[in-house]
């Protein structure tokens, strides 16, 4: 049998060198880790992982890290821009919830860009106001849930023992309850209003953050810097707030950013069932429910607020994913 056309470099010489400089044969070409390979060389992408020089993997990881950090910057800017626009734009345009803008059921692209509802109110204005209410209501629920759950998780993880066991069993009991049904029961008992809806949803959202913070705290308690702080005589409060809490922020921020879209949909669902603010308040769920009656005659009355809800949920999920990638980087 004839020998192959390509000769493998002798690896049994006296100068063995490091493993990174050992020559290998790939696709008929002798390649070493020190070879200068052009970044734009298409052959570079075809190198098997077993023969890929170490610096290639490092460069790929650096590029991935940069992309993740850029996505995090984009996510933060989108979050800030959305919050500012929804806060300022309705005020600048002097939008109102109940002002009669034209004849009832005026079609879109007329005097009102997205038409009017059954009472002649501008659908676009009310949808924008409803988006503002949904966005800031979701942020409020997340803030309350993070505060309550974070405090319980911090106390549980830092104390340990019987305190940890009792608090975690209470958290497990709260997690075992069906959240939507508990929220429905609370709103039904307190009465339909936006404030009561926020209270009901916040009461069902804190256990997740308690679990996350507690697990992070327990993991951090064995770290050298925490043990050094405790050995240095610092108070328990100072150790917890200065050396433990900062280490839990990344996990909490990821969970909170991913939860915004889910909270928006839960609030919209309760409003759709008539458990939000009474009419004529502009809430996306209630506006969609009211527009279903005219779905075949004036579909824009229900479609526009539903589309606004969809855009908010998609934006919130995108921001959450980008924030998660950035913090992992």
C-alpha distance (Angstrom), angle and dihedral (degrees) to the residues before:
residue distance angle dihedral
X1 . . .
X2 3.77 . .
X3 3.77 120.3 .
X4 3.81 116.8 -109.7
X5 3.77 117.8 -92.7
X6 3.80 93.1 -119.1
X7 3.75 119.2 66.3
X8 3.74 120.5 -144.9
X9 3.79 114.1 -128.7
X10 3.77 114.7 -108.1
X11 3.79 108.0 -98.9
X12 3.78 95.5 177.1
X13 3.79 96.4 75.4
X14 3.75 121.8 122.8
X15 3.82 92.8 -106.4
X16 3.75 99.5 70.3
X17 3.83 95.8 163.5
X18 3.73 121.8 -178.3
X19 3.76 125.2 -34.8
X20 3.80 89.8 -110.7
X21 3.83 93.2 62.9
X22 3.81 97.3 45.9
X23 3.82 108.2 120.7
X24 3.76 119.8 -123.5
X25 3.79 134.2 -177.5
X26 3.77 117.5 -117.6
X27 3.80 121.2 175.0
X28 3.83 91.4 -20.1
X29 3.82 93.9 -49.3
X30 3.77 128.3 108.0
X31 3.81 108.1 -129.8
X32 3.77 130.3 -177.4
X33 3.79 131.3 -177.7
X34 3.80 89.6 -109.5
X35 3.80 95.4 55.0
X36 3.77 113.6 114.4
X37 3.78 105.8 -121.3
X38 3.77 119.6 -176.0
X39 3.80 114.6 -117.0
X40 3.79 90.1 -132.7
X41 3.81 94.0 50.4
X42 3.81 106.7 122.7
X43 3.79 90.0 -153.2
X44 3.76 89.7 66.7
X45 3.79 92.4 69.9
X46 3.82 90.6 54.1
X47 3.78 95.9 58.2
X48 3.81 110.1 116.9
X49 3.77 115.2 -118.4
X50 3.81 91.6 -115.6
X51 3.83 91.3 59.7
X52 3.80 99.3 34.7
X53 3.81 112.3 118.0
X54 3.77 115.1 -115.2
X55 3.80 94.7 -117.4
X56 3.81 90.0 61.2
X57 3.81 91.7 60.8
X58 3.78 91.6 46.0
X59 3.79 91.7 51.7
X60 3.79 90.7 48.6
X61 3.78 91.2 51.6
X62 3.79 91.1 49.4
X63 3.80 90.9 51.1
X64 3.80 90.9 48.4
X65 3.80 90.2 49.8
X66 3.79 91.4 50.7
X67 3.81 91.3 49.5
X68 3.80 90.7 50.0
X69 3.80 92.0 49.4
X70 3.81 90.8 49.1
X71 3.79 90.2 50.7
X72 3.79 88.7 51.6
X73 3.80 91.2 52.8
X74 3.80 90.1 49.0
X75 3.80 90.2 49.2
X76 3.79 92.8 51.7
X77 3.79 92.0 48.0
X78 3.80 91.8 48.8
X79 3.80 90.3 49.7
X80 3.80 92.2 49.4
X81 3.81 94.8 43.8
X82 3.81 92.8 48.0
X83 3.80 91.9 49.1
X84 3.80 93.7 47.4
X85 3.82 94.3 45.1
X86 3.79 94.1 48.9
X87 3.79 90.4 45.7
X88 3.80 99.9 45.3
X89 3.81 107.3 26.6
X90 3.83 98.7 65.9
X91 3.80 89.2 48.8
X92 3.80 93.8 48.3
X93 3.80 91.3 48.7
X94 3.82 92.0 44.7
X95 3.78 91.5 -128.9
X96 3.78 118.6 -175.1
X97 3.79 132.7 -167.6
X98 3.79 100.8 -135.3
X99 3.80 106.9 27.5
X100 3.81 113.6 128.1
X101 3.81 106.6 -124.8
X102 3.82 101.5 175.4
X103 3.75 146.2 -39.5
X104 3.80 118.0 -28.3
X105 3.79 116.8 -89.6
X106 3.78 95.1 9.9
X107 3.79 107.7 174.5
X108 3.81 122.3 -114.5
X109 3.81 121.8 -91.6
X110 3.79 90.4 37.4
X111 3.79 126.7 96.1
X112 3.82 87.4 -39.6
X113 3.78 114.9 46.9
X114 3.82 95.6 -135.9
X115 3.78 98.2 24.0
X116 3.80 131.7 -114.9
X117 3.79 134.7 -79.1
X118 3.79 131.9 -123.0
X119 3.82 91.9 -68.5
X120 3.78 97.8 42.2
X121 3.82 96.4 -101.5
X122 3.80 119.2 146.6
X123 3.81 107.9 -98.8
X124 3.81 93.9 -157.9
X125 3.80 93.1 53.0
X126 3.77 93.1 48.3
X127 3.81 91.9 46.0
X128 3.81 90.8 52.2
X129 3.79 90.8 49.4
X130 3.80 89.9 47.6
X131 3.81 90.9 51.6
X132 3.79 89.6 52.9
X133 3.81 91.6 50.6
X134 3.82 92.8 47.4
X135 3.81 94.2 46.6
X136 3.78 97.5 49.7
X137 3.80 92.8 38.9
X138 3.81 89.4 55.7
X139 3.81 91.3 48.5
X140 3.83 89.8 50.0
X141 3.80 92.1 51.3
X142 3.81 91.1 48.7
X143 3.82 91.3 48.6
X144 3.82 92.5 50.9
X145 3.80 92.3 45.0
X146 3.81 92.8 49.1
X147 3.81 91.6 47.8
X148 3.80 96.7 48.8
X149 3.79 96.3 37.1
X150 3.80 92.7 42.8
X151 3.78 93.1 53.4
X152 3.81 92.8 47.8
X153 3.81 92.2 45.5
X154 3.81 92.3 47.6
X155 3.80 94.1 49.9
X156 3.79 91.8 44.1
X157 3.79 96.5 48.0
X158 3.79 95.9 40.8
X159 3.80 96.3 45.4
X160 3.79 101.5 41.8
X161 3.77 122.2 176.9
X162 3.79 120.1 64.0
X163 3.81 93.4 -11.7
X164 3.79 90.9 56.0
X165 3.79 92.4 47.0
X166 3.81 94.7 49.4
X167 3.80 95.5 45.6
X168 3.80 93.4 46.5
X169 3.79 92.4 49.0
X170 3.80 89.0 52.9
X171 3.78 88.8 48.9
X172 3.80 91.3 49.8
X173 3.79 89.7 50.7
X174 3.81 90.2 52.2
X175 3.79 91.2 48.2
X176 3.80 91.1 50.5
X177 3.80 91.6 60.1
X178 3.82 116.6 87.8
X179 3.79 103.1 -107.6
X180 3.83 99.2 -150.0
X181 3.80 92.5 49.1
X182 3.80 91.7 48.6
X183 3.81 90.0 49.9
X184 3.81 90.4 49.5
X185 3.79 91.2 50.6
X186 3.80 93.2 48.1
X187 3.81 93.7 48.6
X188 3.79 91.0 45.6
X189 3.81 89.9 52.3
X190 3.81 96.5 44.6
X191 3.79 97.2 37.5
X192 3.82 131.4 -107.8
X193 3.80 112.9 -62.9
X194 3.78 137.5 119.2
X195 3.81 92.4 -107.8
X196 3.79 92.8 52.6
X197 3.79 90.8 46.3
X198 3.80 90.6 54.1
X199 3.80 91.1 48.6
X200 3.80 91.5 49.6
X201 3.81 94.6 50.1
X202 3.82 93.9 42.9
X203 3.82 90.1 53.5
X204 3.81 89.7 58.7
X205 3.82 97.7 41.5
X206 3.81 105.2 57.6
X207 3.85 99.3 75.0
X208 3.81 92.6 71.3
X209 3.79 91.9 56.9
X210 3.80 91.8 44.8
X211 3.78 89.5 57.3
X212 3.81 93.3 46.3
X213 3.80 95.0 48.2
X214 3.80 93.5 44.2
X215 3.82 92.3 52.7
X216 3.81 91.6 47.8
X217 3.80 92.4 48.1
X218 3.80 92.7 50.0
X219 3.80 89.6 50.7
X220 3.80 92.3 49.0
X221 3.80 96.0 47.9
X222 3.79 91.3 76.7
X223 3.81 95.6 48.8
X224 3.82 116.7 115.3
X225 3.80 95.7 -120.4
X226 3.81 91.8 54.0
X227 3.79 92.7 46.7
X228 3.80 89.6 48.2
X229 3.80 91.2 51.4
X230 3.79 91.6 50.5
X231 3.79 91.9 46.3
X232 3.80 89.0 50.2
X233 3.77 91.0 64.2
X234 3.81 98.9 -108.1
X235 3.77 115.6 157.0
X236 3.80 119.7 -101.2
X237 3.80 90.8 -114.1
X238 3.80 92.7 53.2
X239 3.79 92.7 46.1
X240 3.78 90.9 50.2
X241 3.81 97.6 45.7
X242 3.81 99.5 37.2
X243 3.80 105.0 32.1
X244 3.81 106.3 23.2
X245 3.81 109.4 31.9
X246 3.85 95.4 56.4
X247 3.79 89.5 56.9
X248 3.81 91.7 57.8
X249 3.80 96.7 51.1
X250 3.80 98.2 85.9
X251 3.81 94.4 54.8
X252 3.81 91.8 44.1
X253 3.81 92.6 49.0
X254 3.80 91.7 50.7
X255 3.80 92.6 49.6
X256 3.81 92.8 44.8
X257 3.80 94.2 48.5
X258 3.80 91.1 50.0
X259 3.82 91.2 48.5
X260 3.81 97.6 56.8
X261 3.79 94.1 82.3
X262 3.80 92.5 47.1
X263 3.81 92.3 50.1
X264 3.81 91.0 49.6
X265 3.80 90.2 54.4
X266 3.83 93.1 46.3
X267 3.80 91.9 51.1
X268 3.79 90.7 46.9
X269 3.80 90.1 50.5
X270 3.79 92.7 53.6
X271 3.79 90.2 46.3
X272 3.81 89.6 49.0
X273 3.81 88.5 57.1
X274 3.81 90.8 53.0
X275 3.81 96.6 -103.3
X276 3.79 96.7 117.1
X277 3.77 130.1 76.9
X278 3.81 114.7 -35.0
X279 3.80 120.9 -108.7
X280 2.98 136.9 -45.4
X281 3.81 88.1 33.4
X282 3.80 112.8 117.1
X283 3.80 108.3 -121.0
X284 3.77 121.9 151.7
X285 3.80 95.7 -134.1
X286 3.80 94.5 48.0
X287 3.82 92.4 44.7
X288 3.80 90.6 51.9
X289 3.81 91.4 49.2
X290 3.81 92.0 49.0
X291 3.80 91.2 48.5
X292 3.80 94.5 53.8
X293 3.80 89.0 78.9
X294 3.81 89.3 64.2
X295 3.79 97.2 35.5
X296 3.82 95.3 124.5
X297 3.80 98.2 36.4
X298 3.83 99.8 38.4
X299 3.81 107.9 9.9
X300 3.81 94.2 170.7
X301 3.80 90.8 71.5
X302 3.82 90.5 68.3
X303 3.81 100.4 24.5
X304 3.83 97.9 56.3
X305 3.85 96.9 57.1
X306 3.81 90.1 40.6
X307 3.81 89.2 52.7
X308 3.81 90.3 49.1
X309 3.80 89.6 52.4
X310 3.80 90.5 49.0
X311 3.81 92.4 51.2
X312 3.80 92.2 49.5
X313 3.81 92.7 49.5
X314 3.81 93.0 47.5
X315 3.80 91.8 47.2
X316 3.80 91.9 48.8
X317 3.81 92.1 49.4
X318 3.81 91.9 48.2
X319 3.80 91.4 50.2
X320 3.80 90.3 48.3
X321 3.81 93.9 50.6
X322 3.80 92.4 46.4
X323 3.80 91.5 47.5
X324 3.80 90.2 50.4
X325 3.82 91.9 51.3
X326 3.80 92.1 47.3
X327 3.80 94.7 50.6
X328 3.80 91.6 46.3
X329 3.81 88.9 53.6
